[in-house]
Amino acid sequence: EDKVVQSPLSLVVHEGDTVTLNCSYEVTNFRSLLWYKQEKKAPTFLFMLTSSGIEKKSGRLSSILDKKELSSILNITATQTGDSAIYLCAASNFGNEKLTFGTGTRLTIIP
Amino acid sequence: NAGVTQTPKFQVLKTGQSMTLQCAQDMNHEYMSWYRQDPGMGLRLIHYSVGAGITDQGEVPNGYNVSRSTTEDFPLRLLSAAPSQTSVYFCASSDDRVNEKLFFGSGTQLSVL
């Protein structure tokens, strides 16, 4: 059975800190690793990673995939209160139109 | 831009009642899906559709029905509500065949008493 595990489950930091969120996966015929941000309601897409070692970046957020270690990290630098959210990791595989989601990391930024 | 629209936002049902959660998207996406989100469980796929007239089961389909008569609409029907179906339900759509970059609706919080 495909599985995605995220750590930590929750994290509380002060504004301005840098955080690293972790995601590991066990997926048959792995295709890609995705990150979503869920604030009040609907998750919104952040990154999709398919190649190992290539960093994707958007402003203060960046992510990288390690296919050898079957894992990915999401980094957020100079955190702001608007970064408070649940961050979801998901994995897709070839031949299957479905995503397997992790349970998420709840990030809280204290002003 | 409407995107993916879900109704209702909140619903309380009694055990045994039936209801339909509505989902519509205006992006002409072929792929649509329904997820439920429970504490400690992550998002779990209920049913999905790769186009009008085509539906398939996801990870947790029991107790739910779907149909896809148009590209825009993908309603989820609860046949006989049970307390175990208390959850937050999300509809999502995607414009890629491998269904990776999902656009989510704002969710429906359902309580079954």
Interface residues (C-beta under 8 A of the other chain):
Chain A: V4 R31 S32 L34 Y36 K41 A42 P43 T44 F45 M48 L88 A90 S92 E97 K98 L99 F101 G102 T103 G104
Chain B: V4 Y31 G40 M41 G42 L43 R44 L45 Y48 V50 G58 E59 F90 R97 V98 N99 E100 K101 L102 F103 F104 G105 S106 G107
